Amino acid sequence: MITAVKSHSAIVTMELYAGNVRVPLAQLGPDFAIPVEAVELQPCEAEIVMTIDGVMTRMRVFLQDGMTADRRRVPLSKIPS
């Protein structure tokens, strides 16, 4: 007997916004982000926008060390809403 398997691949986008700078993210963890490409940013508040299958979630974060080209894993801390 052959059974049909239904599967679903989510469409996910992750971006970090710091002022007028938009940084696409490759990976996001509970206390870090990894940008798709190296970016230089000073320490600052930012917003991460994650969209999964059209449902948007926003999270305010603080980049305590900013972003530098020589460090791809960017530490961040969530700002309570």
mmCIF file of the N, C-alpha and C atoms, coordinates in Angstrom:
data_MODEL
# 
_entry.id   MODEL 
# 
loop_
_atom_site.group_PDB 
_atom_site.id 
_atom_site.type_symbol 
_atom_site.label_atom_id 
_atom_site.label_alt_id 
_atom_site.label_comp_id 
_atom_site.label_asym_id 
_atom_site.label_entity_id 
_atom_site.label_seq_id 
_atom_site.pdbx_PDB_ins_code 
_atom_site.Cartn_x 
_atom_site.Cartn_y 
_atom_site.Cartn_z 
_atom_site.occupancy 
_atom_site.B_iso_or_equiv 
_atom_site.pdbx_formal_charge 
_atom_site.auth_seq_id 
_atom_site.auth_comp_id 
_atom_site.auth_asym_id 
_atom_site.auth_atom_id 
_atom_site.pdbx_PDB_model_num 
ATOM 1   N N  . MET A 1 1  ? 0.836  -1.172 0.000  1.00 0.00 ? 1  MET A N  1 
ATOM 2   C CA . MET A 1 1  ? 0.000  0.000  0.000  1.00 0.00 ? 1  MET A CA 1 
ATOM 3   C C  . MET A 1 1  ? 0.885  1.240  0.000  1.00 0.00 ? 1  MET A C  1 
ATOM 4   N N  . ILE A 1 2  ? 0.577  2.177  -0.878 1.00 0.00 ? 2  ILE A N  1 
ATOM 5   C CA . ILE A 1 2  ? 1.331  3.420  -0.973 1.00 0.00 ? 2  ILE A CA 1 
ATOM 6   C C  . ILE A 1 2  ? 0.488  4.530  -0.363 1.00 0.00 ? 2  ILE A C  1 
ATOM 7   N N  . THR A 1 3  ? 1.091  5.287  0.548  1.00 0.00 ? 3  THR A N  1 
ATOM 8   C CA . THR A 1 3  ? 0.373  6.398  1.169  1.00 0.00 ? 3  THR A CA 1 
ATOM 9   C C  . THR A 1 3  ? 1.002  7.713  0.711  1.00 0.00 ? 3  THR A C  1 
ATOM 10  N N  . ALA A 1 4  ? 0.178  8.685  0.527  1.00 0.00 ? 4  ALA A N  1 
ATOM 11  C CA . ALA A 1 4  ? 0.656  10.009 0.128  1.00 0.00 ? 4  ALA A CA 1 
ATOM 12  C C  . ALA A 1 4  ? 1.176  10.748 1.354  1.00 0.00 ? 4  ALA A C  1 
ATOM 13  N N  . VAL A 1 5  ? 2.307  11.362 1.182  1.00 0.00 ? 5  VAL A N  1 
ATOM 14  C CA . VAL A 1 5  ? 2.893  12.142 2.263  1.00 0.00 ? 5  VAL A CA 1 
ATOM 15  C C  . VAL A 1 5  ? 2.765  13.615 1.899  1.00 0.00 ? 5  VAL A C  1 
ATOM 16  N N  . LYS A 1 6  ? 2.113  14.359 2.757  1.00 0.00 ? 6  LYS A N  1 
ATOM 17  C CA . LYS A 1 6  ? 1.994  15.801 2.544  1.00 0.00 ? 6  LYS A CA 1 
ATOM 18  C C  . LYS A 1 6  ? 3.105  16.476 3.331  1.00 0.00 ? 6  LYS A C  1 
ATOM 19  N N  . SER A 1 7  ? 3.809  17.349 2.665  1.00 0.00 ? 7  SER A N  1 
ATOM 20  C CA . SER A 1 7  ? 4.887  18.062 3.354  1.00 0.00 ? 7  SER A CA 1 
ATOM 21  C C  . SER A 1 7  ? 4.719  19.560 3.132  1.00 0.00 ? 7  SER A C  1 
ATOM 22  N N  . HIS A 1 8  ? 5.422  20.310 3.936  1.00 0.00 ? 8  HIS A N  1 
ATOM 23  C CA . HIS A 1 8  ? 5.330  21.762 3.858  1.00 0.00 ? 8  HIS A CA 1 
ATOM 24  C C  . HIS A 1 8  ? 6.705  22.341 4.112  1.00 0.00 ? 8  HIS A C  1 
ATOM 25  N N  . SER A 1 9  ? 7.135  23.205 3.246  1.00 0.00 ? 9  SER A N  1 
ATOM 26  C CA . SER A 1 9  ? 8.371  23.954 3.464  1.00 0.00 ? 9  SER A CA 1 
ATOM 27  C C  . SER A 1 9  ? 7.981  25.392 3.727  1.00 0.00 ? 9  SER A C  1 
ATOM 28  N N  . ALA A 1 10 ? 8.356  25.877 4.890  1.00 0.00 ? 10 ALA A N  1 
ATOM 29  C CA . ALA A 1 10 ? 8.017  27.254 5.262  1.00 0.00 ? 10 ALA A CA 1 
ATOM 30  C C  . ALA A 1 10 ? 8.865  28.237 4.464  1.00 0.00 ? 10 ALA A C  1 
ATOM 31  N N  . ILE A 1 11 ? 8.272  29.365 4.145  1.00 0.00 ? 11 ILE A N  1 
ATOM 32  C CA . ILE A 1 11 ? 8.998  30.464 3.510  1.00 0.00 ? 11 ILE A CA 1 
ATOM 33  C C  . ILE A 1 11 ? 9.377  31.427 4.628  1.00 0.00 ? 11 ILE A C  1 
ATOM 34  N N  . VAL A 1 12 ? 10.682 31.545 4.881  1.00 0.00 ? 12 VAL A N  1 
ATOM 35  C CA . VAL A 1 12 ? 11.187 32.313 6.014  1.00 0.00 ? 12 VAL A CA 1 
ATOM 36  C C  . VAL A 1 12 ? 12.132 33.406 5.531  1.00 0.00 ? 12 VAL A C  1 
ATOM 37  N N  . THR A 1 13 ? 11.941 34.628 6.031  1.00 0.00 ? 13 THR A N  1 
ATOM 38  C CA . THR A 1 13 ? 12.908 35.708 5.834  1.00 0.00 ? 13 THR A CA 1 
ATOM 39  C C  . THR A 1 13 ? 13.227 36.302 7.198  1.00 0.00 ? 13 THR A C  1 
ATOM 40  N N  . MET A 1 14 ? 14.484 36.701 7.366  1.00 0.00 ? 14 MET A N  1 
ATOM 41  C CA . MET A 1 14 ? 14.925 37.330 8.617  1.00 0.00 ? 14 MET A CA 1 
ATOM 42  C C  . MET A 1 14 ? 15.774 38.538 8.245  1.00 0.00 ? 14 MET A C  1 
ATOM 43  N N  . GLU A 1 15 ? 15.434 39.682 8.819  1.00 0.00 ? 15 GLU A N  1 
ATOM 44  C CA . GLU A 1 15 ? 16.169 40.906 8.540  1.00 0.00 ? 15 GLU A CA 1 
ATOM 45  C C  . GLU A 1 15 ? 16.355 41.700 9.827  1.00 0.00 ? 15 GLU A C  1 
ATOM 46  N N  . LEU A 1 16 ? 17.470 42.395 9.892  1.00 0.00 ? 16 LEU A N  1 
ATOM 47  C CA . LEU A 1 16 ? 17.753 43.274 11.018 1.00 0.00 ? 16 LEU A CA 1 
ATOM 48  C C  . LEU A 1 16 ? 17.735 44.700 10.486 1.00 0.00 ? 16 LEU A C  1 
ATOM 49  N N  . TYR A 1 17 ? 17.034 45.573 11.173 1.00 0.00 ? 17 TYR A N  1 
ATOM 50  C CA . TYR A 1 17 ? 16.956 46.983 10.799 1.00 0.00 ? 17 TYR A CA 1 
ATOM 51  C C  . TYR A 1 17 ? 17.589 47.824 11.909 1.00 0.00 ? 17 TYR A C  1 
ATOM 52  N N  . ALA A 1 18 ? 18.591 48.607 11.525 1.00 0.00 ? 18 ALA A N  1 
ATOM 53  C CA . ALA A 1 18 ? 19.246 49.527 12.455 1.00 0.00 ? 18 ALA A CA 1 
ATOM 54  C C  . ALA A 1 18 ? 19.246 50.897 11.785 1.00 0.00 ? 18 ALA A C  1 
ATOM 55  N N  . GLY A 1 19 ? 18.338 51.760 12.210 1.00 0.00 ? 19 GLY A N  1 
ATOM 56  C CA . GLY A 1 19 ? 18.192 53.054 11.535 1.00 0.00 ? 19 GLY A CA 1 
ATOM 57  C C  . GLY A 1 19 ? 17.733 52.807 10.110 1.00 0.00 ? 19 GLY A C  1 
ATOM 58  N N  . ASN A 1 20 ? 18.481 53.342 9.144  1.00 0.00 ? 20 ASN A N  1 
ATOM 59  C CA . ASN A 1 20 ? 18.116 53.140 7.741  1.00 0.00 ? 20 ASN A CA 1 
ATOM 60  C C  . ASN A 1 20 ? 18.904 52.001 7.085  1.00 0.00 ? 20 ASN A C  1 
ATOM 61  N N  . VAL A 1 21 ? 19.549 51.172 7.898  1.00 0.00 ? 21 VAL A N  1 
ATOM 62  C CA . VAL A 1 21 ? 20.337 50.039 7.387  1.00 0.00 ? 21 VAL A CA 1 
ATOM 63  C C  . VAL A 1 21 ? 19.517 48.753 7.528  1.00 0.00 ? 21 VAL A C  1 
ATOM 64  N N  . ARG A 1 22 ? 19.398 48.016 6.417  1.00 0.00 ? 22 ARG A N  1 
ATOM 65  C CA . ARG A 1 22 ? 18.705 46.725 6.394  1.00 0.00 ? 22 ARG A CA 1 
ATOM 66  C C  . ARG A 1 22 ? 19.745 45.641 6.182  1.00 0.00 ? 22 ARG A C  1 
ATOM 67  N N  . VAL A 1 23 ? 19.778 44.659 7.103  1.00 0.00 ? 23 VAL A N  1 
ATOM 68  C CA . VAL A 1 23 ? 20.751 43.585 7.036  1.00 0.00 ? 23 VAL A CA 1 
ATOM 69  C C  . VAL A 1 23 ? 20.017 42.241 6.959  1.00 0.00 ? 23 VAL A C  1 
ATOM 70  N N  . PRO A 1 24 ? 20.036 41.560 5.808  1.00 0.00 ? 24 PRO A N  1 
ATOM 71  C CA . PRO A 1 24 ? 19.451 40.222 5.730  1.00 0.00 ? 24 PRO A CA 1 
ATOM 72  C C  . PRO A 1 24 ? 20.238 39.258 6.626  1.00 0.00 ? 24 PRO A C  1 
ATOM 73  N N  . LEU A 1 25 ? 19.523 38.400 7.336  1.00 0.00 ? 25 LEU A N  1 
ATOM 74  C CA . LEU A 1 25 ? 20.163 37.451 8.249  1.00 0.00 ? 25 LEU A CA 1 
ATOM 75  C C  . LEU A 1 25 ? 20.122 36.043 7.685  1.00 0.00 ? 25 LEU A C  1 
ATOM 76  N N  . ALA A 1 26 ? 21.237 35.316 7.872  1.00 0.00 ? 26 ALA A N  1 
ATOM 77  C CA . ALA A 1 26 ? 21.324 33.919 7.455  1.00 0.00 ? 26 ALA A CA 1 
ATOM 78  C C  . ALA A 1 26 ? 20.877 32.994 8.575  1.00 0.00 ? 26 ALA A C  1 
ATOM 79  N N  . GLN A 1 27 ? 21.150 33.404 9.811  1.00 0.00 ? 27 GLN A N  1 
ATOM 80  C CA . GLN A 1 27 ? 20.818 32.562 10.967 1.00 0.00 ? 27 GLN A CA 1 
ATOM 81  C C  . GLN A 1 27 ? 20.510 33.455 12.157 1.00 0.00 ? 27 GLN A C  1 
ATOM 82  N N  . LEU A 1 28 ? 19.632 32.967 13.017 1.00 0.00 ? 28 LEU A N  1 
ATOM 83  C CA . LEU A 1 28 ? 19.232 33.710 14.208 1.00 0.00 ? 28 LEU A CA 1 
ATOM 84  C C  . LEU A 1 28 ? 19.114 32.740 15.368 1.00 0.00 ? 28 LEU A C  1 
ATOM 85  N N  . GLY A 1 29 ? 19.745 33.088 16.476 1.00 0.00 ? 29 GLY A N  1 
ATOM 86  C CA . GLY A 1 29 ? 19.653 32.279 17.686 1.00 0.00 ? 29 GLY A CA 1 
ATOM 87  C C  . GLY A 1 29 ? 19.084 33.124 18.809 1.00 0.00 ? 29 GLY A C  1 
ATOM 88  N N  . PRO A 1 30 ? 18.998 32.563 20.023 1.00 0.00 ? 30 PRO A N  1 
ATOM 89  C CA . PRO A 1 30 ? 18.406 33.315 21.137 1.00 0.00 ? 30 PRO A CA 1 
ATOM 90  C C  . PRO A 1 30 ? 19.239 34.524 21.565 1.00 0.00 ? 30 PRO A C  1 
ATOM 91  N N  . ASP A 1 31 ? 20.549 34.488 21.304 1.00 0.00 ? 31 ASP A N  1 
ATOM 92  C CA . ASP A 1 31 ? 21.396 35.602 21.719 1.00 0.00 ? 31 ASP A CA 1 
ATOM 93  C C  . ASP A 1 31 ? 22.441 35.975 20.663 1.00 0.00 ? 31 ASP A C  1 
ATOM 94  N N  . PHE A 1 32 ? 22.178 35.622 19.396 1.00 0.00 ? 32 PHE A N  1 
ATOM 95  C CA . PHE A 1 32 ? 23.101 35.968 18.326 1.00 0.00 ? 32 PHE A CA 1 
ATOM 96  C C  . PHE A 1 32 ? 22.376 36.011 16.985 1.00 0.00 ? 32 PHE A C  1 
ATOM 97  N N  . ALA A 1 33 ? 23.019 36.671 16.040 1.00 0.00 ? 33 ALA A N  1 
ATOM 98  C CA . ALA A 1 33 ? 22.540 36.685 14.656 1.00 0.00 ? 33 ALA A CA 1 
ATOM 99  C C  . ALA A 1 33 ? 23.757 36.557 13.757 1.00 0.00 ? 33 ALA A C  1 
ATOM 100 N N  . ILE A 1 34 ? 23.552 35.969 12.579 1.00 0.00 ? 34 ILE A N  1 
ATOM 101 C CA . ILE A 1 34 ? 24.614 35.866 11.588 1.00 0.00 ? 34 ILE A CA 1 
ATOM 102 C C  . ILE A 1 34 ? 24.101 36.497 10.301 1.00 0.00 ? 34 ILE A C  1 
ATOM 103 N N  . PRO A 1 35 ? 24.706 37.622 9.885  1.00 0.00 ? 35 PRO A N  1 
ATOM 104 C CA . PRO A 1 35 ? 24.249 38.271 8.661  1.00 0.00 ? 35 PRO A CA 1 
ATOM 105 C C  . PRO A 1 35 ? 24.650 37.472 7.419  1.00 0.00 ? 35 PRO A C  1 
ATOM 106 N N  . VAL A 1 36 ? 23.901 37.650 6.335  1.00 0.00 ? 36 VAL A N  1 
ATOM 107 C CA . VAL A 1 36 ? 24.223 36.991 5.071  1.00 0.00 ? 36 VAL A CA 1 
ATOM 108 C C  . VAL A 1 36 ? 25.581 37.482 4.572  1.00 0.00 ? 36 VAL A C  1 
ATOM 109 N N  . GLU A 1 37 ? 25.813 38.788 4.667  1.00 0.00 ? 37 GLU A N  1 
ATOM 110 C CA . GLU A 1 37 ? 27.083 39.388 4.268  1.00 0.00 ? 37 GLU A CA 1 
ATOM 111 C C  . GLU A 1 37 ? 27.620 40.242 5.404  1.00 0.00 ? 37 GLU A C  1 
ATOM 112 N N  . ALA A 1 38 ? 28.933 40.399 5.442  1.00 0.00 ? 38 ALA A N  1 
ATOM 113 C CA . ALA A 1 38 ? 29.570 41.193 6.493  1.00 0.00 ? 38 ALA A CA 1 
ATOM 114 C C  . ALA A 1 38 ? 29.110 42.647 6.407  1.00 0.00 ? 38 ALA A C  1 
ATOM 115 N N  . VAL A 1 39 ? 28.831 43.214 7.572  1.00 0.00 ? 39 VAL A N  1 
ATOM 116 C CA . VAL A 1 39 ? 28.347 44.596 7.681  1.00 0.00 ? 39 VAL A CA 1 
ATOM 117 C C  . VAL A 1 39 ? 29.068 45.257 8.851  1.00 0.00 ? 39 VAL A C  1 
ATOM 118 N N  . GLU A 1 40 ? 29.329 46.547 8.732  1.00 0.00 ? 40 GLU A N  1 
ATOM 119 C CA . GLU A 1 40 ? 29.921 47.322 9.823  1.00 0.00 ? 40 GLU A CA 1 
ATOM 120 C C  . GLU A 1 40 ? 28.837 48.182 10.456 1.00 0.00 ? 40 GLU A C  1 
ATOM 121 N N  . LEU A 1 41 ? 28.580 47.980 11.745 1.00 0.00 ? 41 LEU A N  1 
ATOM 122 C CA . LEU A 1 41 ? 27.624 48.785 12.508 1.00 0.00 ? 41 LEU A CA 1 
ATOM 123 C C  . LEU A 1 41 ? 28.190 49.039 13.892 1.00 0.00 ? 41 LEU A C  1 
ATOM 124 N N  . GLN A 1 42 ? 27.969 50.230 14.399 1.00 0.00 ? 42 GLN A N  1 
ATOM 125 C CA . GLN A 1 42 ? 28.333 50.548 15.772 1.00 0.00 ? 42 GLN A CA 1 
ATOM 126 C C  . GLN A 1 42 ? 27.334 49.884 16.724 1.00 0.00 ? 42 GLN A C  1 
ATOM 127 N N  . PRO A 1 43 ? 27.672 49.737 18.017 1.00 0.00 ? 43 PRO A N  1 
ATOM 128 C CA . PRO A 1 43 ? 26.683 49.231 18.974 1.00 0.00 ? 43 PRO A CA 1 
ATOM 129 C C  . PRO A 1 43 ? 25.421 50.092 18.904 1.00 0.00 ? 43 PRO A C  1 
ATOM 130 N N  . CYS A 1 44 ? 24.261 49.450 18.895 1.00 0.00 ? 44 CYS A N  1 
ATOM 131 C CA . CYS A 1 44 ? 23.021 50.201 18.742 1.00 0.00 ? 44 CYS A CA 1 
ATOM 132 C C  . CYS A 1 44 ? 21.814 49.330 19.041 1.00 0.00 ? 44 CYS A C  1 
ATOM 133 N N  . GLU A 1 45 ? 20.652 49.990 19.162 1.00 0.00 ? 45 GLU A N  1 
ATOM 134 C CA . GLU A 1 45 ? 19.386 49.275 19.201 1.00 0.00 ? 45 GLU A CA 1 
ATOM 135 C C  . GLU A 1 45 ? 18.983 48.979 17.771 1.00 0.00 ? 45 GLU A C  1 
ATOM 136 N N  . ALA A 1 46 ? 18.307 47.858 17.584 1.00 0.00 ? 46 ALA A N  1 
ATOM 137 C CA . ALA A 1 46 ? 17.867 47.462 16.246 1.00 0.00 ? 46 ALA A CA 1 
ATOM 138 C C  . ALA A 1 46 ? 16.573 46.679 16.382 1.00 0.00 ? 46 ALA A C  1 
ATOM 139 N N  . GLU A 1 47 ? 16.006 46.328 15.250 1.00 0.00 ? 47 GLU A N  1 
ATOM 140 C CA . GLU A 1 47 ? 14.794 45.514 15.242 1.00 0.00 ? 47 GLU A CA 1 
ATOM 141 C C  . GLU A 1 47 ? 15.002 44.355 14.284 1.00 0.00 ? 47 GLU A C  1 
ATOM 142 N N  . ILE A 1 48 ? 14.666 43.166 14.739 1.00 0.00 ? 48 ILE A N  1 
ATOM 143 C CA . ILE A 1 48 ? 14.699 41.991 13.879 1.00 0.00 ? 48 ILE A CA 1 
ATOM 144 C C  . ILE A 1 48 ? 13.275 41.719 13.435 1.00 0.00 ? 48 ILE A C  1 
ATOM 145 N N  . VAL A 1 49 ? 13.101 41.556 12.132 1.00 0.00 ? 49 VAL A N  1 
ATOM 146 C CA . VAL A 1 49 ? 11.804 41.238 11.556 1.00 0.00 ? 49 VAL A CA 1 
ATOM 147 C C  . VAL A 1 49 ? 11.925 39.860 10.914 1.00 0.00 ? 49 VAL A C  1 
ATOM 148 N N  . MET A 1 50 ? 11.147 38.921 11.432 1.00 0.00 ? 50 MET A N  1 
ATOM 149 C CA . MET A 1 50 ? 11.145 37.564 10.900 1.00 0.00 ? 50 MET A CA 1 
ATOM 150 C C  . MET A 1 50 ? 9.755  37.284 10.346 1.00 0.00 ? 50 MET A C  1 
ATOM 151 N N  . THR A 1 51 ? 9.716  36.792 9.110  1.00 0.00 ? 51 THR A N  1 
ATOM 152 C CA . THR A 1 51 ? 8.446  36.467 8.472  1.00 0.00 ? 51 THR A CA 1 
ATOM 153 C C  . THR A 1 51 ? 8.453  34.988 8.120  1.00 0.00 ? 51 THR A C  1 
ATOM 154 N N  . ILE A 1 52 ? 7.450  34.272 8.612  1.00 0.00 ? 52 ILE A N  1 
ATOM 155 C CA . ILE A 1 52 ? 7.306  32.848 8.328  1.00 0.00 ? 52 ILE A CA 1 
ATOM 156 C C  . ILE A 1 52 ? 5.952  32.651 7.673  1.00 0.00 ? 52 ILE A C  1 
ATOM 157 N N  . ASP A 1 53 ? 5.988  32.219 6.424  1.00 0.00 ? 53 ASP A N  1 
ATOM 158 C CA . ASP A 1 53 ? 4.760  32.016 5.645  1.00 0.00 ? 53 ASP A CA 1 
ATOM 159 C C  . ASP A 1 53 ? 3.828  33.220 5.715  1.00 0.00 ? 53 ASP A C  1 
ATOM 160 N N  . GLY A 1 54 ? 4.393  34.420 5.625  1.00 0.00 ? 54 GLY A N  1 
ATOM 161 C CA . GLY A 1 54 ? 3.594  35.636 5.599  1.00 0.00 ? 54 GLY A CA 1 
ATOM 162 C C  . GLY A 1 54 ? 3.226  36.203 6.959  1.00 0.00 ? 54 GLY A C  1 
ATOM 163 N N  . VAL A 1 55 ? 3.568  35.511 8.034  1.00 0.00 ? 55 VAL A N  1 
ATOM 164 C CA . VAL A 1 55 ? 3.270  35.997 9.389  1.00 0.00 ? 55 VAL A CA 1 
ATOM 165 C C  . VAL A 1 55 ? 4.524  36.668 9.938  1.00 0.00 ? 55 VAL A C  1 
ATOM 166 N N  . MET A 1 56 ? 4.419  37.969 10.231 1.00 0.00 ? 56 MET A N  1 
ATOM 167 C CA . MET A 1 56 ? 5.557  38.763 10.658 1.00 0.00 ? 56 MET A CA 1 
ATOM 168 C C  . MET A 1 56 ? 5.658  38.852 12.172 1.00 0.00 ? 56 MET A C  1 
ATOM 169 N N  . THR A 1 57 ? 6.897  38.690 12.669 1.00 0.00 ? 57 THR A N  1 
ATOM 170 C CA . THR A 1 57 ? 7.204  38.856 14.086 1.00 0.00 ? 57 THR A CA 1 
ATOM 171 C C  . THR A 1 57 ? 8.322  39.882 14.206 1.00 0.00 ? 57 THR A C  1 
ATOM 172 N N  . ARG A 1 58 ? 8.173  40.818 15.137 1.00 0.00 ? 58 ARG A N  1 
ATOM 173 C CA . ARG A 1 58 ? 9.191  41.851 15.354 1.00 0.00 ? 58 ARG A CA 1 
ATOM 174 C C  . ARG A 1 58 ? 9.778  41.699 16.752 1.00 0.00 ? 58 ARG A C  1 
ATOM 175 N N  . MET A 1 59 ? 11.103 41.932 16.847 1.00 0.00 ? 59 MET A N  1 
ATOM 176 C CA . MET A 1 59 ? 11.767 41.834 18.137 1.00 0.00 ? 59 MET A CA 1 
ATOM 177 C C  . MET A 1 59 ? 12.820 42.939 18.230 1.00 0.00 ? 59 MET A C  1 
ATOM 178 N N  . ARG A 1 60 ? 12.721 43.755 19.272 1.00 0.00 ? 60 ARG A N  1 
ATOM 179 C CA . ARG A 1 60 ? 13.721 44.796 19.506 1.00 0.00 ? 60 ARG A CA 1 
ATOM 180 C C  . ARG A 1 60 ? 14.927 44.169 20.193 1.00 0.00 ? 60 ARG A C  1 
ATOM 181 N N  . VAL A 1 61 ? 16.125 44.523 19.709 1.00 0.00 ? 61 VAL A N  1 
ATOM 182 C CA . VAL A 1 61 ? 17.360 43.962 20.250 1.00 0.00 ? 61 VAL A CA 1 
ATOM 183 C C  . VAL A 1 61 ? 18.401 45.060 20.418 1.00 0.00 ? 61 VAL A C  1 
ATOM 184 N N  . PHE A 1 62 ? 19.429 44.753 21.181 1.00 0.00 ? 62 PHE A N  1 
ATOM 185 C CA . PHE A 1 62 ? 20.572 45.646 21.345 1.00 0.00 ? 62 PHE A CA 1 
ATOM 186 C C  . PHE A 1 62 ? 21.815 44.902 20.888 1.00 0.00 ? 62 PHE A C  1 
ATOM 187 N N  . LEU A 1 63 ? 22.556 45.518 19.973 1.00 0.00 ? 63 LEU A N  1 
ATOM 188 C CA . LEU A 1 63 ? 23.821 44.944 19.496 1.00 0.00 ? 63 LEU A CA 1 
ATOM 189 C C  . LEU A 1 63 ? 24.935 45.542 20.347 1.00 0.00 ? 63 LEU A C  1 
ATOM 190 N N  . GLN A 1 64 ? 25.302 44.849 21.408 1.00 0.00 ? 64 GLN A N  1 
ATOM 191 C CA . GLN A 1 64 ? 26.246 45.414 22.369 1.00 0.00 ? 64 GLN A CA 1 
ATOM 192 C C  . GLN A 1 64 ? 27.636 45.628 21.781 1.00 0.00 ? 64 GLN A C  1 
ATOM 193 N N  . ASP A 1 65 ? 28.032 44.827 20.805 1.00 0.00 ? 65 ASP A N  1 
ATOM 194 C CA . ASP A 1 65 ? 29.349 44.973 20.179 1.00 0.00 ? 65 ASP A CA 1 
ATOM 195 C C  . ASP A 1 65 ? 29.254 45.487 18.744 1.00 0.00 ? 65 ASP A C  1 
ATOM 196 N N  . GLY A 1 66 ? 28.041 45.821 18.303 1.00 0.00 ? 66 GLY A N  1 
ATOM 197 C CA . GLY A 1 66 ? 27.859 46.231 16.917 1.00 0.00 ? 66 GLY A CA 1 
ATOM 198 C C  . GLY A 1 66 ? 28.090 45.053 15.983 1.00 0.00 ? 66 GLY A C  1 
ATOM 199 N N  . MET A 1 67 ? 28.374 45.347 14.719 1.00 0.00 ? 67 MET A N  1 
ATOM 200 C CA . MET A 1 67 ? 28.708 44.315 13.730 1.00 0.00 ? 67 MET A CA 1 
ATOM 201 C C  . MET A 1 67 ? 30.025 44.701 13.080 1.00 0.00 ? 67 MET A C  1 
ATOM 202 N N  . THR A 1 68 ? 30.877 43.723 12.877 1.00 0.00 ? 68 THR A N  1 
ATOM 203 C CA . THR A 1 68 ? 32.146 43.975 12.195 1.00 0.00 ? 68 THR A CA 1 
ATOM 204 C C  . THR A 1 68 ? 32.370 42.914 11.122 1.00 0.00 ? 68 THR A C  1 
ATOM 205 N N  . ALA A 1 69 ? 33.144 43.278 10.109 1.00 0.00 ? 69 ALA A N  1 
ATOM 206 C CA . ALA A 1 69 ? 33.411 42.365 8.998  1.00 0.00 ? 69 ALA A CA 1 
ATOM 207 C C  . ALA A 1 69 ? 34.194 41.134 9.442  1.00 0.00 ? 69 ALA A C  1 
ATOM 208 N N  . ASP A 1 70 ? 35.003 41.254 10.493 1.00 0.00 ? 70 ASP A N  1 
ATOM 209 C CA . ASP A 1 70 ? 35.832 40.121 10.915 1.00 0.00 ? 70 ASP A CA 1 
ATOM 210 C C  . ASP A 1 70 ? 35.137 39.188 11.913 1.00 0.00 ? 70 ASP A C  1 
ATOM 211 N N  . ARG A 1 71 ? 33.920 39.515 12.329 1.00 0.00 ? 71 ARG A N  1 
ATOM 212 C CA . ARG A 1 71 ? 33.189 38.644 13.258 1.00 0.00 ? 71 ARG A CA 1 
ATOM 213 C C  . ARG A 1 71 ? 31.779 38.451 12.713 1.00 0.00 ? 71 ARG A C  1 
ATOM 214 N N  . ARG A 1 72 ? 31.498 37.278 12.188 1.00 0.00 ? 72 ARG A N  1 
ATOM 215 C CA . ARG A 1 72 ? 30.203 37.024 11.562 1.00 0.00 ? 72 ARG A CA 1 
ATOM 216 C C  . ARG A 1 72 ? 29.102 36.772 12.583 1.00 0.00 ? 72 ARG A C  1 
ATOM 217 N N  . ARG A 1 73 ? 29.416 36.130 13.705 1.00 0.00 ? 73 ARG A N  1 
ATOM 218 C CA . ARG A 1 73 ? 28.415 35.851 14.740 1.00 0.00 ? 73 ARG A CA 1 
ATOM 219 C C  . ARG A 1 73 ? 28.278 37.092 15.617 1.00 0.00 ? 73 ARG A C  1 
ATOM 220 N N  . VAL A 1 74 ? 27.114 37.725 15.566 1.00 0.00 ? 74 VAL A N  1 
ATOM 221 C CA . VAL A 1 74 ? 26.903 38.996 16.242 1.00 0.00 ? 74 VAL A CA 1 
ATOM 222 C C  . VAL A 1 74 ? 26.106 38.775 17.530 1.00 0.00 ? 74 VAL A C  1 
ATOM 223 N N  . PRO A 1 75 ? 26.718 39.030 18.703 1.00 0.00 ? 75 PRO A N  1 
ATOM 224 C CA . PRO A 1 75 ? 25.962 38.889 19.940 1.00 0.00 ? 75 PRO A CA 1 
ATOM 225 C C  . PRO A 1 75 ? 24.892 39.970 20.041 1.00 0.00 ? 75 PRO A C  1 
ATOM 226 N N  . LEU A 1 76 ? 23.736 39.583 20.578 1.00 0.00 ? 76 LEU A N  1 
ATOM 227 C CA . LEU A 1 76 ? 22.661 40.546 20.777 1.00 0.00 ? 76 LEU A CA 1 
ATOM 228 C C  . LEU A 1 76 ? 21.878 40.182 22.015 1.00 0.00 ? 76 LEU A C  1 
ATOM 229 N N  . SER A 1 77 ? 21.162 41.158 22.539 1.00 0.00 ? 77 SER A N  1 
ATOM 230 C CA . SER A 1 77 ? 20.290 40.897 23.692 1.00 0.00 ? 77 SER A CA 1 
ATOM 231 C C  . SER A 1 77 ? 18.922 41.489 23.379 1.00 0.00 ? 77 SER A C  1 
ATOM 232 N N  . LYS A 1 78 ? 17.890 40.766 23.775 1.00 0.00 ? 78 LYS A N  1 
ATOM 233 C CA . LYS A 1 78 ? 16.527 41.199 23.521 1.00 0.00 ? 78 LYS A CA 1 
ATOM 234 C C  . LYS A 1 78 ? 16.168 42.351 24.439 1.00 0.00 ? 78 LYS A C  1 
ATOM 235 N N  . ILE A 1 79 ? 15.479 43.342 23.912 1.00 0.00 ? 79 ILE A N  1 
ATOM 236 C CA . ILE A 1 79 ? 14.985 44.473 24.706 1.00 0.00 ? 79 ILE A CA 1 
ATOM 237 C C  . ILE A 1 79 ? 13.541 44.139 25.064 1.00 0.00 ? 79 ILE A C  1 
ATOM 238 N N  . PRO A 1 80 ? 13.220 44.056 26.359 1.00 0.00 ? 80 PRO A N  1 
ATOM 239 C CA . PRO A 1 80 ? 11.838 43.728 26.745 1.00 0.00 ? 80 PRO A CA 1 
ATOM 240 C C  . PRO A 1 80 ? 10.851 44.740 26.175 1.00 0.00 ? 80 PRO A C  1 
ATOM 241 N N  . SER A 1 81 ? 9.696  44.239 25.743 1.00 0.00 ? 81 SER A N  1 
ATOM 242 C CA . SER A 1 81 ? 8.691  45.145 25.183 1.00 0.00 ? 81 SER A CA 1 
ATOM 243 C C  . SER A 1 81 ? 7.706  45.607 26.216 1.00 0.00 ? 81 SER A C  1 
# 
